[in-house]
Structures are given as C-alpha cells and as structure tokens.
Amino acid sequence: MTKTTKPKLLIFIVAYHAETTIKKVISRIPVADLRGDYELEILIIDDASGDKTFEAALSGMNDQDSGAPITVLHNPVNQGYGGNQQIGFYYACEKTFDYVALIHGDGQYAPEVLPALLKPFQSDDIGAVFGSRMMVNGDALRGGMPLYKFVGNKILSKTQNLLLGSTLSEFHSGYRIYSTKALKKIPFSKNTKDFHFDTEIIIQLLFAKLKIVELPIPTYYGDEICRVNGVKYAKDVVLTSLRAAISKKGIFYDPKWDTELSKTNRINYVSKFGYISTHSLAFNQIRSNSNVLDIGCAGGYVSDELKRRKNCKVTGIDFSNPSPSNLMDQFFLSDVENFLEYGTVQYDYYLFLDIIEHLKNPERFLENFYNQISNNADAEIIFTTGNVAFFVTRIMLMLGHFNYGEKGILDKTHTRLFTFSSFRRLLSQSGFYEVEVKGVPAPFPIVIKSRILAKLLLLINQFLIRISPGLFSYQIYILAKPNIELKYLLGMAHTAAKIRAENVN
C-alpha cells in the first residue's frame, strides 16, 4: 500500500518585543490537531528586539513537547515588519513547505483557529487564506478593537477595494496562510519592509489572479503595545494601492507588480478607434484605395480598418507576428530598424505610429529612410510619438518622480523622448517638411470604464490643447512629406537659368 505524503506546513511567528507573550503563543498552537494532517515546523524570527524575546522563544521551544520541531532565529539588524516576513517566506520556499501560516508573537491573533483556516487548501486553486475580523458584524468591536481603528479599517479597506477592483472584507488583518506555490509566483522580496507589506502582497496576489479566501476570526486586543503609526500607515496603504491601480493600466512601471501572470499575459498595444487618437487621425488622413506601408504595425489594428473600410492595399512590418485574423496583404517579420531592406518607394503612405521613440538612432534611421523615398515626392508620411512635456509628466517631475510604464509616454521600451519642438526639429533635419501638426488628447476610453466620463475628459483635453498644445497634448501627430533632393533642386536651377537666359537672348 502506497504511503501518502503529508503536506508540509510552516507555522511562522513574527516576533518583536514579545518577551511577555511569545511563550503563551507557542503553547496555544494546536499542534496535536494539526500533526495528523501535516508535517509541521514552527519558525520564530525575533526581529532584533531590545528585550529578551529571543531568550523567551528559546525557553518556549524547550517547554513545547508536542513533537513539532521549533526553529528560533534572530535578526541582528531590525528588518521591519515586512522585511521579517520576507525572510520567513523565503525560508518556507527554500525548505519546500507547501503552506506557511503567519502568526504574530504578541498574541493578537488566535493560534487555535489554524485548523479552520487551513481547510480551504483542500482545493488546489487557493493562493491564500486570510482571517478577517470584519466578516461578522460587530465582532471586531466586541473583541476590543478601538472604535477609531474599526472605522479606519473600514474606510481604508473600502478605498482599496475601489481602487483595485477587489471585494475583500479587510485588507489589514495579519492572520494569513499562504500557499508557497503562490508565493513563488509573486516578487514579494521587492516589497516594502514597512507595515504596508501586507497590502503590497495582497495586490500581488490580486494581479496574479491567485484566489484569496477570507474566513472570520475572533478579535482580541490585550495590553500589547501598538507600534504602527496610524496616519503614516493609512497614507502608505492608500498611495500604494493608487500606484498599483495606475501601474495596472500600464501608465507607470514598478517591478514589484510584475507577477508571473502579468509577464506572460501583458498586452502593450490596443486599438484606439472610436475616439480622437493617433489611430483615428491616421485612418481619416489616408485616401481610399491607397497603397500603405505600416511600419511597426503591432496587432494590425490600423491596417485592418484600412482594408475593411477603405479598400487599401496594406503591407505591415513588425518584430512579432500580428493576430492570425489580420487582413494585411503582405507582412514582413523584421526589426523595424532593418525594414529598409525591403524597399520603400512604391507606397502612397508610410505610417510610423509610435515607432520613432523606440529606435536606437532615429537620426540615422530617418536619414536612410529619406534617401530611399526622396524621389517619391507624392508620398505622405504620418509620424506620431508621445509628448514628454504633457502636463502630467511635468507635475511628476516637479514632485521629484519620473516613472516609466508598460505603455504610454514613458513606455520603458522607449529610447528617446520628444517634445513638439524636438520632434519637429528631428523630422526637419532628416529631410521632411510638415504638412500638418496636431496635438492628440490622452486615451481616456482605455483607462476609464465610464464612457460618459471618458468622453467628457476627451472634450476638456481637446479644448486645453487649443490653448497650449505643448502642455496638454498627450501625443504628437505630424503629417509630413519628403523635401525635394538638393541634386534635383540644383538641376531645376540649371534648367530654369538656361530657359531665362534663352529668353534674354
């Protein structure tokens, strides 16, 4: 008969100035109820306490005779509440535990309910189980939670749910059990070492679409000293949630939100039709039945619309294949930097939609491009790029921030950043003259679910662009044509002079 291997459970106690409580917490752990189902170990990490927490934990280890091994560690330098958790979670992953249960050394969370909190893990799809003090109305207050903490908890959790699109009853309980399989999918080592570590790890679980289960737990407030600055903590959790929500839209980038799922399912480019945008402006400019070269065509959003609605002949070039359903007549798989090898003289329109800023050497690239199409005087080229002088970026700089994102003006794959003047100068010096220059509003319909609000913001943004394009344009749109070559102009001058001379004679 095959022996079934028990799952491994690490009971991790974070301890700081817990000299008077740690032994009691150890004794309350229901080891006898758990060891039949789990291979157990208890880990205590004293975070450089100024009292005798470490010695008390060692004494508690010697008194504990239920059969679960206890490891007591001591951080020589204080790592903070979050930093201490990081060490324990790393220990759990390295020692191949299946689950790690977080308990506080001050006894605020009842170890006796561990068996109940572990039950949901009978399902393999659970990432974490949280003990919540807010699921049963009135329990938290009856358990001694101060009214101001109760109200603050409710307000903060409501705000965070609104920002993150979640439905948790509480973000601020420290009683948690994690699957180490889930921990390995999130970069928890990049999180803060401060108290809002708990918020950041929740956000990582949400972004990784790892299932969180909440179960009610009793609330207990004794005579332990609260070491959390409530005002600072509230500010930290709200700002963290706000930054994460913005990062999820791809506007800013922070590697701590790079979960395993977000890395594999990231989509940087989307269709921007249905409102004023670089896509719609380019589409409106191009005449029906034209021959178009779409450089950096991404998913083929513009190309498909040109084929479907204007019967254009479209050739696309990009470093990755477009969607299988794309309608392009021809596609070349190539780095945009090297696309000139395919030839460029036979097209009516050339689209460089948000491409120039990705090039390693835009000056040399555009010069080579001009040399290939300078004889095609009727060609029209549409260039678009982000406007780094957009007022949001200016405000960020004023506040000392310069955050790259997954997409947008500060896309982290950009090698160059442009203002209106620098972009126009680049094109002029590369041999092109402007036919039309426009400011493009921010793509509010992509980031705002409310269509009415998005439409209103677009109208306001368009109005402000009329006042100051350099300040309020999110992107720059330029329709250009190639200048006539100097060689050709010199020839024209010779011809004209010859004709005038003949007339004089």
C-alpha positions as CSV (number, residue, x, y, z in Angstrom):
1,M,0.0,0.0,0.0
2,T,1.4,3.4,-1.0
3,K,2.1,5.8,1.8
4,T,0.5,9.2,1.3
5,T,2.9,12.1,1.9
6,K,1.6,14.7,4.2
7,P,1.7,18.4,3.0
8,K,4.4,20.4,4.8
9,L,3.1,23.3,7.0
10,L,5.4,26.0,8.4
11,I,3.9,28.0,11.3
12,F,5.8,31.3,11.1
13,I,5.7,33.6,14.2
14,V,7.0,37.1,13.6
15,A,8.2,38.5,16.9
16,Y,9.3,41.9,18.1
17,H,9.4,42.9,21.7
18,A,7.2,39.9,22.5
19,E,9.1,38.7,25.7
20,T,6.0,38.6,27.8
21,T,3.7,36.9,25.2
22,I,5.8,34.6,22.9
23,K,5.8,31.6,25.2
24,K,2.0,31.7,25.5
25,V,1.6,32.0,21.8
26,I,3.7,28.9,21.3
27,S,1.7,26.9,23.8
28,R,-1.6,27.8,22.2
29,I,-0.6,26.4,18.8
30,P,-2.9,23.3,18.3
31,V,0.0,21.0,17.2
32,A,-1.8,17.9,18.3
33,D,-4.8,18.8,16.0
34,L,-2.5,19.6,13.0
35,R,0.2,16.9,13.0
36,G,-2.1,14.2,11.9
37,D,-2.7,16.1,8.6
38,Y,0.6,18.0,8.2
39,E,4.3,17.7,8.5
40,L,4.9,20.6,10.9
41,E,7.6,23.0,11.8
42,I,7.4,26.2,13.9
43,L,9.6,29.1,12.9
44,I,10.1,32.1,15.2
45,I,12.1,35.1,13.9
46,D,12.9,37.7,16.5
47,D,13.4,41.0,14.7
48,A,16.3,42.5,16.7
49,S,14.1,43.1,19.8
50,G,15.5,45.3,22.5
51,D,14.1,42.9,25.2
52,K,14.5,39.2,25.8
53,T,12.2,38.0,23.1
54,F,14.8,35.6,21.7
55,E,15.5,34.0,25.1
56,A,11.8,33.7,25.9
57,A,11.3,32.0,22.5
58,L,14.1,29.5,23.2
59,S,12.5,28.8,26.6
60,G,9.1,28.3,25.0
61,M,10.8,25.9,22.5
62,N,12.2,23.8,25.3
63,D,8.8,23.8,27.1
64,Q,6.9,22.7,24.0
65,D,6.7,18.9,23.9
66,S,4.1,18.1,21.3
67,G,6.5,16.9,18.7
68,A,6.7,19.8,16.3
69,P,10.2,21.0,15.7
70,I,10.8,24.7,16.5
71,T,13.4,26.9,14.9
72,V,14.2,30.2,16.6
73,L,16.2,32.8,14.6
74,H,17.3,36.3,15.5
75,N,17.8,39.2,13.0
76,P,21.0,41.1,14.2
77,V,19.6,44.2,12.5
78,N,15.9,45.1,12.6
79,Q,14.3,44.3,9.2
80,G,11.0,45.8,9.8
81,Y,7.6,44.1,9.8
82,G,7.7,43.4,6.1
83,G,11.3,42.5,6.0
84,N,10.9,39.9,8.7
85,Q,8.1,38.3,6.7
86,Q,10.2,38.2,3.6
87,I,12.9,36.2,5.4
88,G,10.3,33.7,6.8
89,F,8.6,33.3,3.4
90,Y,12.0,32.7,1.7
91,Y,12.7,30.1,4.4
92,A,9.3,28.4,3.6
93,C,10.0,28.3,-0.1
94,E,13.6,27.1,0.2
95,K,12.6,24.4,2.7
96,T,9.9,23.2,0.2
97,F,7.0,23.8,2.6
98,D,3.6,23.6,0.9
99,Y,2.0,26.3,3.2
100,V,3.2,29.0,5.6
101,A,0.9,30.3,8.3
102,L,1.7,33.8,9.7
103,I,1.1,34.4,13.4
104,H,2.0,37.4,15.5
105,G,4.1,37.0,18.6
106,D,2.0,39.4,20.6
107,G,-0.9,37.0,20.7
108,Q,-3.3,39.3,18.8
109,Y,-4.4,36.5,16.5
110,A,-5.7,33.2,18.0
111,P,-3.5,30.2,17.0
112,E,-6.4,27.9,18.0
113,V,-8.3,28.7,14.7
114,L,-5.4,27.5,12.5
115,P,-7.1,24.2,11.6
116,A,-10.2,26.0,10.4
117,L,-8.1,28.5,8.3
118,L,-6.3,25.6,6.6
119,K,-9.4,23.8,5.4
120,P,-9.8,25.8,2.2
121,F,-6.5,24.5,1.0
122,Q,-8.1,21.2,0.3
123,S,-8.8,22.8,-3.0
124,D,-5.6,23.2,-5.1
125,D,-6.5,26.6,-6.6
126,I,-6.2,28.6,-3.4
127,G,-3.4,31.1,-3.2
128,A,-4.0,32.4,0.3
129,V,-6.5,32.3,3.2
130,F,-6.9,35.4,5.4
131,G,-8.5,35.6,8.8
132,S,-10.9,38.5,8.8
133,R,-12.2,40.4,11.8
134,M,-14.8,42.3,9.7
135,M,-16.8,39.5,8.2
136,V,-19.2,39.2,11.2
137,N,-20.9,42.5,12.1
138,G,-19.9,43.8,15.5
139,D,-17.4,41.0,16.3
140,A,-14.3,43.3,16.0
141,L,-15.8,45.9,18.4
142,R,-16.9,43.2,20.8
143,G,-13.4,41.8,20.7
144,G,-12.0,45.1,21.9
145,M,-10.9,46.8,18.7
146,P,-10.9,50.5,19.4
147,L,-13.6,52.4,17.5
148,Y,-11.1,54.6,15.7
149,K,-9.3,51.6,14.4
150,F,-12.5,49.9,13.4
151,V,-13.7,53.0,11.4
152,G,-10.2,53.4,9.9
153,N,-10.1,49.8,8.9
154,K,-13.5,50.0,7.2
155,I,-12.6,53.2,5.3
156,L,-9.2,52.1,4.2
157,S,-10.5,48.7,3.0
158,K,-13.4,50.3,1.2
159,T,-11.0,52.7,-0.5
160,Q,-8.6,50.0,-1.5
161,N,-11.3,47.8,-2.9
162,L,-12.5,50.7,-5.0
163,L,-9.0,51.4,-6.4
164,L,-8.1,47.7,-7.0
165,G,-11.5,46.3,-8.1
166,S,-11.5,43.8,-5.3
167,T,-14.1,42.8,-2.7
168,L,-12.1,41.9,0.4
169,S,-13.8,42.5,3.8
170,E,-10.5,43.5,5.3
171,F,-7.0,44.4,4.0
172,H,-5.4,44.8,7.4
173,S,-5.6,41.5,9.2
174,G,-2.2,40.0,9.9
175,Y,-3.5,36.5,10.3
176,R,-2.7,34.8,6.9
177,I,-1.8,31.5,5.4
178,Y,-0.1,31.4,2.0
179,S,0.5,28.6,-0.4
180,T,4.2,28.6,-1.2
181,K,3.3,27.8,-4.8
182,A,1.5,31.2,-4.8
183,L,4.5,33.0,-3.1
184,K,6.8,31.7,-5.8
185,K,4.7,33.4,-8.4
186,I,4.9,36.9,-6.9
187,P,8.0,39.0,-6.3
188,F,7.4,39.5,-2.5
189,S,11.1,40.2,-2.0
190,K,10.7,43.5,-3.8
191,N,8.0,44.7,-1.3
192,T,8.4,47.3,1.4
193,K,9.9,46.3,4.7
194,D,7.3,48.6,6.5
195,F,3.9,47.7,7.8
196,H,2.1,48.1,4.4
197,F,3.9,45.0,3.2
198,D,0.6,43.2,3.9
199,T,-1.2,45.5,1.4
200,E,1.5,45.0,-1.3
201,I,1.4,41.2,-1.1
202,I,-2.4,41.3,-1.4
203,I,-2.1,43.4,-4.5
204,Q,0.4,41.0,-6.0
205,L,-1.9,38.1,-5.3
206,L,-4.8,40.0,-7.0
207,F,-2.7,41.0,-10.0
208,A,-1.5,37.3,-10.4
209,K,-5.2,36.3,-10.2
210,L,-4.4,34.0,-7.3
211,K,-7.5,33.1,-5.3
212,I,-7.9,34.6,-1.8
213,V,-10.3,33.1,0.7
214,E,-11.5,35.0,3.8
215,L,-12.8,33.3,6.9
216,P,-14.0,35.0,10.1
217,I,-11.7,35.0,13.1
218,P,-12.2,36.3,16.7
219,T,-10.8,39.7,17.5
220,Y,-8.5,40.0,20.6
221,Y,-6.9,43.2,21.9
222,G,-4.9,42.9,25.0
223,D,-2.3,45.1,26.6
224,E,0.2,44.8,23.7
225,I,1.9,48.0,22.5
226,C,0.8,49.1,19.0
227,R,3.9,50.0,17.1
228,V,2.1,51.3,14.0
229,N,1.9,55.0,13.2
230,G,-1.7,55.0,12.1
231,V,-1.6,58.2,10.0
232,K,1.6,57.1,8.2
233,Y,0.2,53.6,7.7
234,A,-3.1,54.9,6.2
235,K,-1.1,57.2,3.8
236,D,1.2,54.3,2.8
237,V,-1.6,51.8,2.0
238,V,-3.7,54.3,0.0
239,L,-0.7,55.6,-2.0
240,T,0.5,52.0,-2.6
241,S,-3.0,51.0,-3.8
242,L,-3.3,54.1,-6.0
243,R,0.1,53.5,-7.6
244,A,-0.7,49.8,-8.2
245,A,-4.0,50.7,-9.8
246,I,-2.2,53.2,-12.1
247,S,0.5,50.7,-12.9
248,K,-2.1,48.1,-13.8
249,K,-3.2,50.5,-16.6
250,G,0.4,50.4,-17.8
251,I,1.0,54.1,-17.1
252,F,3.8,53.6,-14.5
253,Y,6.1,50.7,-14.1
254,D,7.1,49.1,-10.8
255,P,8.8,45.6,-10.9
256,K,7.0,44.6,-7.7
257,W,3.8,44.3,-9.7
258,D,5.5,42.0,-12.3
259,T,3.8,38.8,-11.3
260,E,4.3,35.6,-13.3
261,L,0.9,36.0,-14.9
262,S,1.4,39.7,-15.8
263,K,4.7,38.9,-17.5
264,T,3.2,36.3,-19.8
265,N,-0.2,38.0,-20.4
266,R,1.0,41.6,-20.9
267,I,-0.6,43.4,-23.8
268,N,1.1,46.8,-24.5
269,Y,-0.8,47.9,-27.6
270,V,-4.6,48.1,-28.2
271,S,-6.9,49.5,-30.8
272,K,-7.6,53.3,-30.4
273,F,-10.6,53.7,-32.7
274,G,-13.9,55.2,-31.7
275,Y,-12.5,58.5,-30.4
276,I,-9.8,61.0,-31.4
277,S,-6.5,59.3,-31.3
278,T,-3.4,58.6,-33.4
279,H,-5.2,55.6,-35.0
280,S,-8.3,57.6,-35.9
281,L,-6.3,60.6,-37.2
282,A,-4.1,58.4,-39.4
283,F,-7.1,56.5,-40.7
284,N,-9.0,59.7,-41.6
285,Q,-6.0,61.1,-43.4
286,I,-5.5,58.1,-45.8
287,R,-7.4,58.1,-49.0
288,S,-9.4,55.0,-50.1
289,N,-7.6,52.5,-52.4
290,S,-4.2,53.7,-51.4
291,N,-1.0,51.7,-51.1
292,V,0.1,51.8,-47.4
293,L,3.2,50.6,-45.6
294,D,2.5,50.2,-41.8
295,I,5.9,50.2,-40.0
296,G,5.6,48.7,-36.6
297,C,2.0,47.5,-37.2
298,A,1.7,45.6,-33.9
299,G,-1.6,43.7,-33.9
300,G,-2.7,45.2,-37.3
301,Y,-5.4,47.4,-35.8
302,V,-5.0,50.3,-38.2
303,S,-4.2,48.0,-41.2
304,D,-7.4,46.0,-40.7
305,E,-9.5,49.2,-40.6
306,L,-7.9,50.5,-43.8
307,K,-8.5,47.2,-45.5
308,R,-12.1,46.8,-44.3
309,R,-13.4,50.3,-44.7
310,K,-11.1,51.9,-47.3
311,N,-10.1,49.1,-49.5
312,C,-6.4,50.0,-49.2
313,K,-3.6,47.7,-50.0
314,V,-1.6,47.3,-46.8
315,T,1.9,45.9,-46.1
316,G,2.9,45.5,-42.5
317,I,6.3,45.2,-40.8
318,D,6.9,44.3,-37.1
319,F,9.2,42.2,-35.0
320,S,6.3,39.9,-33.9
321,N,3.5,38.4,-35.9
322,P,0.1,40.1,-35.9
323,S,-3.1,38.3,-35.0
324,P,-4.0,35.4,-37.2
325,S,-7.2,37.2,-38.2
326,N,-5.4,40.3,-39.6
327,L,-6.3,41.4,-43.1
328,M,-2.9,42.7,-44.4
329,D,-2.0,41.9,-48.0
330,Q,1.6,41.3,-47.0
331,F,3.6,41.1,-43.8
332,F,7.4,41.1,-43.2
333,L,8.7,39.8,-39.9
334,S,11.6,42.2,-39.1
335,D,13.1,44.5,-36.6
336,V,11.8,48.0,-37.6
337,E,15.4,49.2,-37.5
338,N,16.2,47.0,-40.5
339,F,13.0,47.3,-42.6
340,L,14.6,49.4,-45.3
341,E,16.0,46.3,-46.9
342,Y,12.5,45.5,-48.2
343,G,12.3,48.7,-50.3
344,T,10.1,51.7,-49.7
345,V,9.5,53.6,-53.0
346,Q,6.2,52.2,-54.1
347,Y,3.8,53.3,-51.4
348,D,1.4,56.3,-51.1
349,Y,1.5,56.4,-47.3
350,Y,4.1,55.4,-44.7
351,L,2.9,55.0,-41.1
352,F,5.3,55.5,-38.2
353,L,2.7,55.3,-35.4
354,D,4.6,55.5,-32.0
355,I,7.7,54.0,-33.6
356,I,10.4,56.6,-33.7
357,E,10.8,56.8,-30.0
358,H,11.8,53.1,-29.9
359,L,14.7,53.4,-32.4
360,K,18.3,53.3,-31.2
361,N,19.4,56.0,-33.6
362,P,16.3,57.9,-35.0
363,E,18.5,60.5,-36.8
364,R,20.4,57.9,-38.9
365,F,17.3,55.8,-39.5
366,L,15.3,58.8,-40.8
367,E,18.1,59.9,-42.9
368,N,18.4,56.5,-44.6
369,F,14.6,56.4,-45.0
370,Y,14.6,59.8,-46.6
371,N,17.3,58.7,-49.1
372,Q,15.1,55.9,-50.2
373,I,11.9,57.8,-50.7
374,S,13.1,61.3,-51.7
375,N,12.2,60.7,-55.3
376,N,8.6,59.8,-54.2
377,A,7.5,63.4,-53.9
378,D,3.8,62.5,-53.6
379,A,4.4,60.2,-50.6
380,E,2.8,61.2,-47.3
381,I,4.3,60.1,-44.0
382,I,2.4,60.0,-40.8
383,F,4.6,60.2,-37.6
384,T,3.2,60.0,-34.1
385,T,5.0,60.0,-30.7
386,G,4.4,60.7,-27.1
387,N,4.8,64.3,-25.8
388,V,7.1,64.1,-22.8
389,A,6.1,67.7,-21.9
390,F,2.5,66.6,-21.2
391,F,1.3,68.3,-18.0
392,V,1.0,65.1,-16.0
393,T,4.7,64.3,-16.7
394,R,5.6,67.9,-15.7
395,I,3.8,67.6,-12.4
396,M,5.5,64.3,-11.7
397,L,8.9,65.9,-12.4
398,M,8.0,68.8,-10.1
399,L,7.3,66.3,-7.3
400,G,10.5,64.5,-8.0
401,H,9.1,61.5,-9.8
402,F,10.0,60.1,-13.3
403,N,8.2,56.7,-13.5
404,Y,8.4,54.6,-16.6
405,G,5.4,52.4,-17.5
406,E,4.3,49.5,-19.6
407,K,3.0,51.8,-22.3
408,G,2.2,55.5,-22.8
409,I,4.5,58.5,-22.9
410,L,7.1,56.8,-20.6
411,D,6.9,53.3,-22.0
412,K,10.0,51.6,-20.6
413,T,11.0,50.4,-24.1
414,H,11.4,54.0,-25.3
415,T,15.0,55.0,-26.2
416,R,14.1,58.7,-26.9
417,L,11.6,61.2,-25.5
418,F,10.2,64.1,-27.5
419,T,8.5,67.4,-27.2
420,F,6.8,69.2,-30.1
421,S,9.9,71.3,-30.9
422,S,12.4,68.4,-30.6
423,F,10.3,66.1,-32.7
424,R,9.7,68.7,-35.4
425,R,13.3,69.5,-35.5
426,L,14.3,65.8,-35.9
427,L,12.0,65.5,-38.9
428,S,13.1,68.7,-40.5
429,Q,16.7,67.9,-40.2
430,S,16.1,64.4,-41.6
431,G,14.7,65.8,-44.8
432,F,10.9,66.1,-44.2
433,Y,8.6,69.1,-44.2
434,E,5.4,69.4,-42.2
435,V,2.0,69.4,-43.9
436,E,0.0,69.3,-40.6
437,V,0.8,69.2,-36.9
438,K,-1.7,68.2,-34.3
439,G,-1.9,67.5,-30.6
440,V,-3.6,64.3,-29.5
441,P,-5.5,64.0,-26.2
442,A,-4.9,61.3,-23.7
443,P,-6.6,57.9,-24.4
444,F,-9.2,58.2,-21.6
445,P,-11.5,55.5,-23.0
446,I,-8.8,52.9,-22.4
447,V,-8.3,53.7,-18.7
448,I,-11.7,54.9,-17.7
449,K,-14.7,52.5,-17.7
450,S,-17.4,55.2,-17.7
451,R,-18.0,56.1,-21.4
452,I,-19.6,59.4,-20.4
453,L,-16.8,60.4,-18.1
454,A,-14.2,59.4,-20.7
455,K,-16.0,61.4,-23.4
456,L,-16.2,64.4,-21.2
457,L,-12.4,64.3,-20.3
458,L,-11.6,64.0,-24.0
459,L,-13.6,67.1,-24.8
460,I,-11.9,69.0,-22.0
461,N,-8.4,67.8,-23.1
462,Q,-9.2,68.8,-26.7
463,F,-10.2,72.3,-25.5
464,L,-7.0,72.6,-23.5
465,I,-4.9,71.5,-26.4
466,R,-6.2,74.5,-28.4
467,I,-4.9,76.8,-25.6
468,S,-1.5,75.1,-25.2
469,P,-0.6,72.1,-27.4
470,G,2.8,71.6,-25.8
471,L,1.3,71.4,-22.3
472,F,-1.9,69.4,-22.8
473,S,-1.2,67.1,-25.8
474,Y,-0.6,63.5,-24.7
475,Q,0.8,62.7,-28.2
476,I,2.1,64.5,-31.2
477,Y,0.7,63.8,-34.7
478,I,2.6,65.1,-37.8
479,L,1.8,64.6,-41.5
480,A,4.9,65.1,-43.5
481,K,6.3,64.9,-47.0
482,P,9.9,64.4,-48.2
483,N,11.7,67.5,-49.3
484,I,12.9,67.6,-52.9
485,E,16.6,66.5,-53.1
486,L,19.3,69.2,-53.4
487,K,20.6,67.4,-56.5
488,Y,17.1,67.7,-58.1
489,L,16.8,71.3,-57.0
490,L,20.2,72.1,-58.5
491,G,19.1,70.6,-61.7
492,M,15.9,72.6,-61.7
493,A,18.0,75.8,-61.1
494,H,20.2,75.0,-64.0
495,T,17.2,74.3,-66.3
496,A,15.4,77.5,-65.1
497,A,18.6,79.6,-65.6
498,K,19.0,78.1,-69.1
499,I,15.4,79.0,-70.0
500,R,15.7,82.5,-68.6
501,A,19.0,83.1,-70.4
502,E,17.5,81.9,-73.7
503,N,14.6,84.4,-73.2
504,V,17.0,87.2,-72.5
505,N,18.9,86.5,-75.7
